[in-house]
Every structure is written in C-alpha cells, then in structure tokens.
Amino acid sequence: MAKKESTTKSFVLRIDQDMMDAIEKWAADEFRSTNGQIQYILDQALRKAGRVKKDKKE
C-alpha cells in the first residue's frame, strides 16, 4: 500500500507578544519547538471541533 505524502504549507502569523510569550513557555515546558507547539494547539482544536479525522493506526 502506498504511503500518503505529507505536505507542509508556510505562512506568516501575526500574534501579540503576551500570547507568543505564553506559547513559547508552554512549548519549553513540553520540550517542543514554538512552531511544534502551535501545530499541536491547532491540531487539538481542529480535532475537538470535529474538523479533522483522527489518524487510524494500522
């Protein structure tokens, strides 16, 4: 079975300094990069809202 190719899209994000500071601290607390933490937060929000399907482990 062929593996689905993953793509990543880059874009500019404007965020206020207090929120960015909080995200950076949260990322450090969980040993993630700031970018990784933002991706994690967005992923969790999308899953909670039912906007993306959960990965199926084979």
TARA-V560328 format. One record per helix or strand of 3 or more residues. SS is the DSSP state (hx for helix, st for strand). FROM is the first residue (numbers start at 1). TO is the last residue. Records with the same first field share a line. If there is no record, write none. Layout:
SS->FROM-TO / FROM-TO
This chain:
hx->17-29 / 34-48
